[in-house]
Amino acid sequence: MHLLKSQSISSIVKDFNGNLWATSLDNGLFIISDVNKRRFTLENPKEKVTASYPLGSNKIVVGTSLGGIYVYEDSLSFTKKYQLKDSNFIEYLYYDTQYKKLIISGIGNDSYTLNLDRGQLVEQDLFYNSAKSITRLNDTLLFYGNFKEALFYKNSYDKSQAYTIRQQRVKEALVIDNNRIIISFIDGTYMYDARHNTLIELTHKNASIYSNSLTIKQEELWIATKSGTFLICEKDDLGSRFRESVITQSPNNESTIFNNIQADGSYLWMLSNGNLTRYDPEHDKLKMISNGNSFSEVVNDYIITDEDVITFSSKSIYRIPKNILDKRNRTAPINITDVKLKEMSLLISKKLVIR
């Protein structure tokens, strides 16, 4: 079974909801809620998934710890592999639609561009190395942030036309429109406006905002903060007052820190302690996707497509169809007449709830 390859499975039974119940020799019982869920592994067992990026049209690219670049299409059907000659650790990937090239950022001084149509791999020494964020602001400017500074390339392949806007470690960047970009530094969150070449700090209650992640949801900027709260502001009125939002249904009622938030319609997706979570802000409902849903590997990254959620652990890639996440299971008619604890019958309430 593709989801339980590492387990010693002794038997499998399918129930009337389509769930598979699998018993193992060493690790108890597993419940697989939908057989359409798929698990994929890299061809080299020594490689680890270290970066990923969506290419559109159900196509994604994955980078690895040994310089492997894997391209997948249509429900994660493997189509092509490229290899960096020095097997360098790939830290960040970004597809530049302006030049139709994949930018590959490695650790150290190495970076590359790859023309996926021609299969042409070109070394770009000290251009995009050790990237924390790469994103295109407009047809002219490409943002690049690393462990020490944030800068723009006016020409993606000409260092003489680059200019630095701030010398500080970058965590993430989010494009608002063709002129504005939000940049999360380790010491605060800033907005850069290319029209006026201005960089201003965004604050809340006269204090710096320490951001874990950024996203745009329905014309609003959402900031997941280090304190576990969300700060929300209309994207057309950035710099004004933020409103706070707190997820009250956190797992185990504990304070939870969320990272890598992504908006998808009315939902927010996010990572928390290696678990992928979907949040419905309107109804304040939190749904754990990875924890207890047929796989228990730590999720390091994910990609949201129109139909699927693609998750990445160090060794595996999972494809989870969105339409199974809200599947309602049928239940058989059960009449509980007696509950015993060590041969002693217990009083059954008319409102007994079995969990």
Salt bridges, closest charged atoms under 4 A:
GLU43 OE2 - LYS81 NZ 3.30
GLU47 OE1 - LYS81 NZ 3.97
GLU73 OE2 - LYS59 NZ 3.48
GLU91 OE2 - LYS132 NZ 3.15
ASP96 OD1 - ARG136 NE 2.80
GLU123 OE1 - LYS85 NZ 3.84
ASP177 OD2 - ARG180 NE 2.89
ASP187 OD2 - ARG166 NH2 2.81
ASP193 OD2 - ARG195 NH2 2.88
GLU219 OE1 - LYS235 NZ 3.46
GLU220 OE2 - ARG243 NH2 3.04
ASP236 OD1 - ARG180 NH2 3.87
GLU244 OE2 - HIS204 NE2 2.83
GLU244 OE2 - LYS205 NZ 3.23
ASP264 OD2 - LYS322 NZ 2.73
ASP280 OD2 - HIS283 ND1 2.83
GLU297 OE2 - ARG39 NE 3.35
ASP308 OD1 - ARG319 NH1 3.43
ASP326 OD1 - ARG278 NH2 2.72
